[in-house]
Amino acid sequence: MNARGNVNNLLAFLAVTKEGSFTRAAAKLGVSQSALSHTIRGLEERLGLRLLTRTTRRVAPTEVGERLLRTVGPRFDEIDAELAALSELREKLAGTIRITTVEYAAESILWPALVKLLPQYPDIKVEIIVDYGLTRHRRRAAMTPAFPDMIAVRIGPDFRMAVVGAPSYFTRRSRPKKPQDLTAHDCINLRLPTYGGLYAWEFEKHGRELKVRVEGQLVFNGSAPMLKAALAGFGLAYLPEDLVQADLAKGRLIRVLTETRVGQFQSGAIGRSPTLTSRT
């Protein structure tokens, strides 16, 4: 007998022992009582062992049948549980939603909806890009300098960064002790327009630089929505110190990884042409 036949016979045996009746087991399996009886008899003949004792009132497993029941029963229960889990995945909402909008819509419409939605669906990730260059047919263009030989000149100091999270976030998650721990946390990501990919959080300890790529439900292209998401408890954020100082002072945010030097973010630059520079 092939493997499929063995499985079908074992399922029939399990059904009879569970129901304690050929009649009820046959109804559950959708077969006739005579066909089910023939299946069990064939299994017993193949094994050369009696698996069931039959009386006018009840059908019960023999000692050998009990042993077979203890051996194969849990295996089929595990299979049923795994199949049920797979069925749940079909009904489970998951995936990434990318939304491009203007700031007013992101603040007044999207964010209030996300605050209610995301806690209910932890496998949904949302990326919101604020872009005032929206057109019916979106176009991408690159800016070219006015002079081919222009070079960059710094216009301000670098921003010192901080890793912060709301007290409500830390009620359910432990604080990271080292940058590598961030990979196990919900983090709020930043996508830079000129960078393309998600920004890797930068750290330094004992003179060694480290970049950590983090994961989370939310991605933005600006600091303001990242701060709002952090305050709402959606995860850890990597933000300029000056931006979070007031919330840290009032206890609305908690800073972590203070023993590790967090990276600096360049404030920007302007272009100038070296041919226009005066010399003395």
N, C-alpha and C positions, 0 to 999 in steps of 0.2 A: 504494500500500500504506500502511496506517495505521501509527502509531508503534509499536503493540503488535506488529504483524507484523515491523517492522524489528528490534525488540528480540529477538524469538524467532529470527529468521534469524541475527542476530549471535551469540546464545548458541549456536546450532547450529554456526556457524563456529568459535567459540572451543573448543567441545567437541571437534571433529574435529582441530583443530591441537594441542590438548593431548594427546589420546590417540594421535594419529598413525594412526588407523584408524577407518573408518566403522562397523565392527562394534562395537568397544568404545565408541565415542561414542554409538551408537544404544542400546546396553544401558544406558549411564549416564543418557541422557535419557528412556529408557522408550518409545522409538518404534522402528519397524521400520527396517532398513537402507535399504530402498528409499525410504521416506518421507524419511529424513534426506538421502539423495542428491538427491532431488527438491528439497528445501528449498535445499540449497547451489547446485544448478544454477539455481534461480530467482533466487537472490541474485546470482550471476555474470551472468546474462542482464540483470537490471535495472540493474546497474552497468556492463555492457558490458566487464567485465574478468575475466580468469581469476585466481582466488584460490588455487586448489590444483592441485598436480600429483599425478597418481595413477599409482602403479606397482603391480605385483602384490604387492610387499612393504610398501610404505609410502605414506602420504599426507602431503605436506609443503606448506607455503605457498609461493606464488610470491613474487617480489620485491614485487609489489603487496600480496599477502596478508600479508607480513611487516610492511609499513607499516600496514595496517589493524589487525593484531594489536597493534603497539606503541601505536597510537592508542586503541583501544577497550578493550584488555585491562585496563590499570590502572584504568579507570573502573569496570568491573564488579567488580574486586577491592575497590575502595573501598566499593561498594554492599554486597558480601557482608560486609565487615568491619563496617559500620555496622549491618546487620541482626543480625549475631552479637552486637554490643554491646547492642542493644535486647533481645535474648533473654536476655542475662545480667541485665538490670535486672529482668526478671520474677521471677528466682530470688533477687534480692538483697533482703535484709531492710533495711527503712528505715521511718522514721516516728517518732512520739512516743508514749511510754508514760507515762501518768500514774497514779501509785499513791498512795493515801491510806492511811496505816497508823499504828500507834503506834510510839514510839521503840524499844522492845525489838525488835520485828520488823524495823524498818529497820536496826538495828545488827547483829542476830545472823543474820538470814536474807537480807534483800535485798542488803545491801552486799557480803558475801562472794560472792554470785552475780554481782553487777554487775562486780566487779573482774575476773572471768574473762570475762564476756560482752562488755563494751563495747569492749575493744581489738580483738576479732574482728569487730565490726560497727560501724564508725565512723559509719554513717549512721543509727544508732538513737540517739534522744534520750530521756532518762528524767527525769521530774519526780517527786520524792518529797515528799509533804506529810505531816508528822507532825501528827496531830490526835487528841486524846484525847476529842473530842466525837462519835466515831463511834456511829451508831445504825443499826438495821436500815433505817429510813426516814429518811434524812438530812434535817435541817432547817437552815435558815439563819435567824438572828435578829439583830437589831440591838440594841445596848444603849443605853438612853436614860438621861440623867443624872437624879439624884434631884431636882435643882432646875433649872428651865428656864434660869435666869440664871447657871449655873455657868461659870467661865472656867478656862483652863489655867494651871498654875503649874509652872515647871521644877523638877525634883527632883534634877538632877545635871548635870555638865558634858557637853558633846558628846564622842562618841568620835572620835578621830582615826583615819582609815582608811589602809590600806596595800594595795598590789597585790603579791601574792606568788605564787611558783610553786616547785615542787620541782626540785632539780638534774636529776632524770631527765627532766623536761619540757623543760628547756633543752638537753639533749643532742640533741634532734631539732628544736627550734624556736629561732630567734634571739630575743633580748630586745627588747621594744618600746622604741622611742626616744621616742615621743610618744603621747599618749592615743589618737589616731586609729589607731595601729597595732594597737590591741586588736581591731579589727573583723576582722583576719586571723588572730586567735588563737583557740584553744579556751579558753573562759572558763566558769567555774562560776557560774551565775546564782542570784539570790535573788528569791523571790516573797514580798512582804509581805502578810499577811492583810488589813490595812486599806487597802492600796494597790491590790490587784487584779492589776495587771500586773507585769512583771518590772522590778526596780529598775535604773535607769540609773546607771552609775558616774559620780560627780561629781569634777571636777577644776577647778583654778584656776591660771592662769599670767599674770603681768603684770596682775593685777587682772581678768582675763577668765574668766568661768565657762564650763565646758564639760561637757556630759553625753554619755556614750558608751553606746550600746546594744550589748551584746555577744552573741555566740552561742556555744553549746557543747553537749555531750552531756547535761549534768546541770543540773537545777534543784532547789533545796531551799527550805524556808521557815525555815531556821535556820542559825546560824553554825557549830555543831559539825560537822554533816555536810559543810558546805562546806570546813572546815579539813581534815577527813579525806580528802576527795576531792583537795584540793590536794596534801597530803602523798603521796598515791598516784600523783601525776603526771598526773592527768586534765585539768589546765589551770590557768589563772590564777584567783585568787580575790581578791575585794575584801573585806577583813576588818578589824576593829578592830586597831590597833597592839598593844594590850595582849595580845590573844588570840594573836598570832603571835610575840611577842617572844622567847619561850623557844626556839621552833623556828628562828627566825632566828639566834639566838646559837649554836645547836648545828649550824648548817649544813643543817638539814633543809628549810629554805625559803630562797629568795632573793628579796629585794625589788627591784622594778623601778620605773621612773618616779620615782626619788627627786628628780630636779631639778624635777618638777612637783608643786605642792601638791595632795595628794589631799584630797578633800572630808571633811567631818565628818558624823557620823551622830548625830541627836538621841537623847539617852539616855531621854527620856520626860517625862511631866508628870502631875500629878494635878489634879483639879478642885476648885475651891473656889467658894463663893458670895460675891459681893461684898457681899451684905447682911449677912454675918457678920463682915466685916472691921472691926476697931476703928479708930477715927479719933482723933487727938490734935490 
